[in-house]
């Protein structure tokens, strides 16, 4: 493995075993069967590629930089015009998780690049190929980050509420992670089916049943001095779902509100 950094951040660090440091982009590109880019943003990606333009012809390029689908498509078009093969990717974890088999990485773009280097990519974590539409990995990235942020802010709201009763966050965390990995994961799987079928049977829970429980949550936060923006948002979406005629439908029916479906 050969590494190169345009800001020379690596200059004062010793390379890991089996890793050499390139003194130029030309050396880095010449030494590799796969070029892996991981920089600040897509402007930096384009800057690096333009500096290496005379060396990119025919090479396989993998980009792990976060960005948008449109940016991935622009890089693919630029590389295609120069005879290169492009694979876009997203790391759904923090850097310290790289190398662990359960770490989620998603890839889209050139299927040939993915197949040629799949064994190598497995060293980064679990590799999932999403298809040849190069912008798909970036779309998964932002969509899954949305889930992560929503889940984590939900945890922080829970920790803040229980903290008013002097319950340490570390005490409730094991219970929450067990609940998420069992009951909540089962609910997500069931909701996925409902969303795809656009059919939301309220056999076990429904919006008009959920709404009063949300009022209890809002009241608990209010009396304990918490910021209620999150539970009030959830209640607002639920009220809109009921107004749209989903009162007897499951919580999954709120996807129609999120899709911008007209209210009744």
N, C-alpha and C positions, 0 to 999 in steps of 0.2 A: 504494500500500500504506500502511495506517495501522497503527501499533503502539501498544500500551498495556501497562503493567506495573504490577501492583497494589502492588509494593513500591518503586516509583519508582527502580528500579536504573538505568533508562535516562535519568534526569533530567539527569545530568551528561555524557551522551554525545551526540555529534552524529549525527543520523539519516543513513543512507546516501542516495545520490541516488535520487530517486523515492519516498522514504519520508517520511511525516509522522507526528508523534507526537500521539496523542489525549490530551486533558486529562481525559477521563472515559470510563467504560464506555459511556455513552449515545452519545458522539461516535464511539467505536470501532465500535459496532454499527451506527450509522446510516450510517457511511461505507463499509461493506463489503458485497459480494455473498456473501462467504464468510468466516465467522468461524473462524480457526484458533487452537486452544488448545494450548499446550505449557507446562505448569507442573510443579510438583514431584510431585504425586500426584493421585489422583482426588478426595481431599477438597478439594484446591485447585480442581480443575475444578468441583466442585459449588458451592463457595463463590463462584467467579466468576460462574457461571450464575445463582445465586440473587440475587446483587447486580444482575444485568442482567435479571432475570425479566420486567420490564415491556417489555423491548426484544427479547426472543428470538422472539416469535411470527412464524412464517413464514420465519425465516432458515435458511440452510444452515450447519451447524456441523461442523467437522472437528477431531477431537481426536488429537493426537500424543503425549499423555501415556502413559507406561508404566503398566500395571495388569493386572487380571485380566479374564477374560471376564465374570464376574458384575458387576464394576464398570461395564464397557461397557454391559451390558444395563440396568443401573439408570439410567445417564445417558440412554440411548435412550428408556426409558419416561418419564422426566421431561420430555424434550424433546418426545416425541410428544404428551404430554398438553397441551402448550402450542402445538401446531401447527408445531413446528420439524422440520427434516430433519437426521438425524445420520449421520455417517460416522466410524468409528473407524479408527485407523491405527497402524502401528508403523514406526519408523525403525530398520533393521537396520545401524546404522553409528554412528560418532561424529559430533558436530556439524560437524567440519571436512569431512566427506564430503558434506554437503548441497549440492545443486546439480550434482553430478557424475552424468552419465547412467547410469553403472554402479552407482550406489548403490541398494540394495534398499529399497523402501518397500512395505508391504502394507496393503491397505484392505479393510474389510468394513462392511456396513450398507447405507445407502441407495444403490442403484444409480443413482438419478436425480441425487444430489449428485455422485457420481463422474463421471458422464457430463457434467454441466453444467460441471465444473471440471477435466476431465482435462487440458486444455492447460496450465492453470495448475499443476496438480500435477506435470506433467513437468519444471517448473523446479526441483523439489526433488530429482528423481532418477527412477530407473525405477519406474513405478507399476504395481502388480499388484493387480487387484481380485479378492477371494476369495469374494464372494457376499454375500447379504443378511443372513446370520446375523451379527449385529454383534459377537459375541464371538470370531469366528474370527481376526481380526488379532492380538488379545491372546494367543490360544493359540499362533499361529505365533511370536509374539515370544518367549515363554518357551521354546518348543521349540527354536527356532533359537539362542537364547542358550545353551541346554544344550549344543548341538553346538559352539558357539564356545568355551565354557569348557572342555569336554572336550578339544577339539583344542588349545587354547592351553596347558592344563596338560600335555598330552602333549608339546608342544614344549618346555616348560620342563623336563620330566623328561629329554628327549633332550639339551637343552643342558647340564643338570647332569651327566649321565653322561659326555658327550663332554668336558665341561670338566675332568673328572678326568684326562684325557689332554692337557690344555692346548689343546684344540681350541676356538677362539673361536666363540661362537654365531653371529656374523656370517659366519663361514666356511661353516657348515653350512646356514644359512637358505636360500640360493639353491637348493641341492640339494633341500631339503625342499619348497620351494614348487613346484619343477618336478615332483617326485614326486607331490605332492598334486594338481596340475592335470592330470596324465596318468594314471598307474597307479591312484592312489587314487580319483580321480573315476570312472574306469571301474568299479572295484570297487563303489563306492556305487550306481552305476546298475544293476549286476547284482544287488546285494543288494536294491534297491528292488523289483525284479521278484520275487525270491524271497519277500520279506516279504509282498507283496500276494497271491501265489499260495499262501503258506504251504507252500512246497516248497523244500527246502534241499539240493540235490544236492552231495555232497562230491566232485565230479569232479576238482577242482584243489587244494583244500585242505579239511581237515576238522578238527574239534576235537581229536581224538586226535593229529593231526599237529602242531597248534598248541601244545598244552599243554607239551611238553618245551622248545620254544623260549621259552615264557614263563618256565619254570624257569631258563633261561640268563640271561634279563633280570633276574630277581630276584636270582640269584647275583651277577651283575655289579654290581648296585646295592649289595648287602650288603657285598661285599668292598671296595667303594670308599666306604663310609660314607654312602650316600644313604638318604633316607626312601623306603621301598618301598611306601607305601600305595597308590599308583596301580597299579603292576604286580601287586601282590597282590590288588587288587580285580578286575582283569581275569582273573587266574588263578582266583580264587574263582568268578566267574561261569562261566568255562569248565568248571571241575570240576562245577558244578551242572548245566550243560548235558549233560555226559557222563553224569552220574548219572541224568538224565532220559531217557536213551536217544538223545542226539544225537551220540554220539561219532564216527559216520561222516558226520555232516552238516556243512555249511559253517558258518563263523563267524556267518553271518547267522541261524542257528537260535537264537542266544542271545536273539533278540527274544522267543522263547517264555518264557524265564526272566524277562525284564523285564516281560512281560505277566502274570506270576504264574501261568503254567501249572503244574499239579500235576506233581511229579516222579514218576518211575517207581519 
